[in-house]
Amino acid sequence: MSNFSVNETILPPVGGEPYLLTPGPLTTAASVKQSMLVDWGSWDEDFRAMTRQLRSELLAMIEDTQHQFECVPMQGSGTFVVEAMLGSLLPPASKTLVLVNGAYGQRMVKTLQRIGRDHVFIDKGDYLPPRATEVSAALAADPAISHVVVVHCETSSGILNPIEEISEAVYRAGRKLLIDSMSGFGALPLTIDGVRFEAIVSSANKCIEGVPGFGFVLVRRDALQQSEGCCHSLSLDLYDQWQQMENTGQWRYTPPTHVIAAFMEALRLHRDAGGVPARLARYTQNRDVLVSGMRALGFETLLQERWLSPVIVTFFNPADAAFEFSKFYELMKTKGYIIYPGKLTVVDSFRVGCIGQLDADVMRGVVAAAKQSLAEMGVVSARAPRAAYDERSKIPVDAWQ
Ligand SMILES: *Cc1c(COP(=O)(O)O)cnc(C)c1O
């Protein structure tokens, strides 16, 4: 992990609104919200300049020093832009291996089904990481597979998938990798020298800490050039959007102008605080304060340190009969903290996000509020049920780097 000092200044939300301990939409800076108080003409040069700057700053984050990549922003929530990436960059004759270990991997399978792109998948269940050896075996067994897609941080469990070893396995076998780095980009290190990929996708309202309304694909220029006429959808066509931006500087259809203005301010804050290493340092500290505080109360995390992302953490619901998630949620909310339900299928859980305008003080407040809420519910012990420990024992603890 980074040893970069934590020096981002976090101010409390204005107007006493609760902190969002959720993985996007998330708590944004007051200056980000304030930058939406201006109306922009989408054809105007000032707005086109913002779009240009946005695209080049995002490319700088993956250290595209040789200018091999393009940044194509696209209107919509993250899922729209994942669909734009898959529909545009997977040719109609392609076959894709989807690595699934949670809801976002499943959603990509569903997308490929819906848009009619041939695919197979490896489903690891709720929280087991896909590994290089099984990817290599699947690629060796099926020469028709041309592409692999993987989720960087699977936000449904919080697991940090081993994309480095997966990328090596994919390119060793002569195939191509697309990455959903929605909840990781801007905080998890991801450069084109560090990990090989054709494209990654992320959105405005995750680790860059903007508000929701658009996403972006960073894609190798040759892959984009080859994608002309590929897309199943008119409005989600990355190639057409790219051509329009190159030729006129404008978005193809109405852009979310205020969201983009907010994103420019979020990018400025990200840059001024020290960029990706600084963001990673702050989120890592948030996670560490949260996890150690919650463990001290008796809560258990789903994942061991090895797989815990600095993005979102899954905790098991306590076995204590007095614990009830909906009540816990309400009690936490009245104390100023919005948490997130879990997504595990076998045992009940809840999640707490570490991203957004939050720092160690906020996370200490979350732990104090959890302690108080347990007391108010009459919960004696936060220990997880037996089944949770059984589940957890299935997760490998071996190092992958
Ligand atoms: C947030 C997220 C998405 C997109 O979700 P939307 O609700 O459409 O914004 C996709 N993949 C991952 C891993 C995510 O965290």
The ligand as a MOL file (V3000), in Angstrom:
LIG
                    3D

  0  0  0     0  0            999 V3000
M  V30 BEGIN CTAB
M  V30 COUNTS 15 15 0 0 0
M  V30 BEGIN ATOM
M  V30 1 C -21.1920 1.6050 -9.4890 0
M  V30 2 C -20.7140 0.4950 -10.3140 0
M  V30 3 C -21.2100 0.2710 -11.6140 0
M  V30 4 C -22.2720 1.1300 -12.2520 0
M  V30 5 O -23.4260 1.2410 -11.5290 0
M  V30 6 P -24.4960 2.3840 -11.8240 0
M  V30 7 O -25.4880 2.1800 -10.7270 0
M  V30 8 O -25.0600 2.1550 -13.1750 0
M  V30 9 O -23.7730 3.6930 -11.7570 0
M  V30 10 C -20.6480 -0.7450 -12.3650 0
M  V30 11 N -19.6770 -1.5250 -11.8660 0
M  V30 12 C -19.1860 -1.3520 -10.6160 0
M  V30 13 C -18.0850 -2.2450 -10.1340 0
M  V30 14 C -19.6910 -0.3460 -9.8010 0
M  V30 15 O -19.1990 -0.1670 -8.5650 0
M  V30 END ATOM
M  V30 BEGIN BOND
M  V30 1 1 1 2
M  V30 2 1 2 3
M  V30 3 2 2 14
M  V30 4 1 3 4
M  V30 5 2 3 10
M  V30 6 1 4 5
M  V30 7 1 5 6
M  V30 8 2 6 7
M  V30 9 1 6 8
M  V30 10 1 6 9
M  V30 11 1 10 11
M  V30 12 2 11 12
M  V30 13 1 12 13
M  V30 14 1 12 14
M  V30 15 1 14 15
M  V30 END BOND
M  V30 END CTAB
M  END
